[in-house]
């Protein structure tokens, strides 16, 4: 019988003690998770992440001393080795900050009022190396703020570069990603299997030198491959 994989090491970062305690209680109750620490501000989050080496950091955006966006940016900065996955938790009234957090290197986001099962699943998702973009939230957030994503930065590929790098089918998959569709929904829309969708997504990330699905969605909006209408 094969050994069970080691538990997912989780660091909880929020300026509200009640929230931290609630998250820690939920996550510690999972047989495949271990809460290795808590942090009440961004500075403490960065220090704890570097010291404790968690697999996933559950990061609030609005924290004192250093906000969650800058903390995420520092954790994901080049030269930091293998950074932890960052799962941002937020509310709809900080939409613009969510986009900033994704650009800073977060692997995904959830709403603070998400049910416990969704939070737990979110940790497992990003721990596996997958980006977490809830379709409905993606359409609202990134679609609503698409006007802030253009024009593309000079360091990013422009639309013509993207078009030339990807096949027509890969472009279609990228557009579907940017609309917030899951792999299963893309598979149904394009009459292919979810496994084939995963292959296309991997090719897209490799060709465009992107870290994950989040960066692919942001890039699609930045270069105008999809409409900004939510």
N, C-alpha and C positions, 0 to 999 in steps of 0.2 A: 504494500500500500504506500502510495506516495505521500510525502509530508505536506501538510497544509502550508500555503505560502505565508510569509511573515505578515503581521498586521500592518495596515496602512497607518503610518505615523502622521498625526494631525496636530497642527498648531492653530489655536483659535485666537483671533485678534479682533477685539471690539472694545470701545471705550466704556461700554456699559457692563458692569459686573453681572447684572442679572442675565443679560444676553449671553455673556461668556459662559456662565454657569449652566444655563439651559442647553447651549450647544454641547458643552463638554459632557453633560449628563446623557444627551441623546447619542452622541458619537461613542462614548465609552461603553454604552450598552450593546454596541454591535460587536459580534464575535470576530470580525475582521478589521477592527479599528482600535487604535490606541492614541489617546490624547496625550501628547508629550509635553504640552505647555500652553500657557495663555499669555497674551500681551494686551495692555490697555492703551497703547499708543503706537504710532508708526515707528518711532525709534526703537522701542522695545520689541516690536515685531521683527524688524531687520536683525537686531542683535540675537533674539531668540532663534530665528530661523537659521542663522549662520552657526549658532552654537549647538542647536538640537538636531539639525539636519532632518526636518520633517519631510514627508513625501508630499503633503498637501497643506497649504496655508489657507485657512478660511479668513478672508480679509474684509473688514468693513472699510468703507471709503472715508467717511467723516470721522477722523480721530485727531486728538490734540498732538502738538509738537511736530508731527509729521503725518500727513494724511496717507490714506491707503494707496492712493495713486502713486505718490513718490516712493512709498515703501515698496510697492510692486516693481517699480522701475529699477530701484536699487538691487532688488533680489534677482531681477532678470537681466542685469547689465552684463555686457560682454566681459569675459575674463573671470566670471564668478563660479566657474566650474559647472556642475550640474545643478541648476537652481531648482527649488521646489515648484510644484504646480501651485498656482494661485487661483482660488475660487472666490470671486468677489460676490459679496451679498449686499444688496442695495434696495432702494425704494424707487418708485417711478418718479419722484420729484427731484431726482438727481440724474436724469437721463444723460446730460452732456458729460457728467463725470464718469459714467459707465463707459462711454466711448473712449475717453482718455485712459481709463484703466485697461481697456483691451489693447490699446496702442502701447501701453507701458509694458505689456507682457503677460497680462492675466490669461488664464486658459479658459475662462468662461465666467458666467455670472448667473445668480439666481436672485429672486426677490426675497426680502427679509420675512415676508409673511408666507413663504412657501411651506407646505406641510413637512413634518420631520422626515417622512419617507423620501420626499424629493430632495431634501438637503443631503441625506445619506447617500442616495443614488448619485447626486452630483459629485460628491467626494470620490466615489468609486469610479465614476466616469473619467474625471480628470486624472486620477491616479493611474488609470490604464493608458494615459497618454493621449486621450481623446479630448477635443474641445467640447465644452458644454454651452450650447446656444439654444435655449428654449425657443422654438419657432415663433410663437406669438409675441414673445418679448423682443426677439430679434427684429421682427417686422416693425414693432412700435419704436424701439430705440434707435436702431441704425437707420431705418427708413426715415424717421422723423428728423434725424440730424444729418441726413445725407448732404444737405446744402453746406455743412461745415467740413465735409470731407474732400471738397474740390477747391481749387485745382490740385492735381496730384503734385506731391513734392518732387523736386528734381532728382532726389535720390531713389525715387520709386519708378518702376516701369510705367510708361504711359500706355494709353489704350492700344495703340498700334503694336507696341512691344508685347503686350499680353496676347493680342489676337494672333500675332505671328508665332508666339511660343506654344500656343495651345491648339489642339485639333478642334474642329467644329463640335464634336461630342464633348470634349473637355470644357469648352466654353459654355456649352449648355448646362453641364453639371455645375460649373462655377456660378452661373446665373441662378440656378435653382438653390444653391447653397445660400446665396445672398438674399434670396427671398425668405429664408428661414425654414426651408424644408428639411426634414430629417432624411437619413439615407433610405429608409423604407418608402417615404413619400416620393423621393426622387426616382427610386427604382420603379414604382408604380407609374409615375408620369412618363418615364422613358422606356417602359416595357423591358427592363433589364433586372437582374438580381441585385439585392443589397450588397452582395460580395463584389459584384462588378462595380457598383458605385464606390465602394471603399477603394478599389483599385484605381479608379479615375481620380478620386480625391488625393490619393497618395502621389499620383503622377503630377497633378496640378501643383501640389506643395513643392515637389522636387524641382519642377521646371521653373517655378517662380521664386525659388529659394525662400519659401515661407515656413514659419515654424509650425503652424497648426491651422485648423479650420477657421478660427477666429480671425487670424490675419488674412486669410483668403477672402472672407466676407468683407472685411474693411477695405481691402484692395479693390474688390469688385465695385464698391461704391465710389472709391476715390477716383478711379479711372473712368467712371461713367458707364460701366457695362450693364448696370441696372438703373431703373428709375428711382428717384428719391421719394416717390409718393408712397406713404404708408398704406 
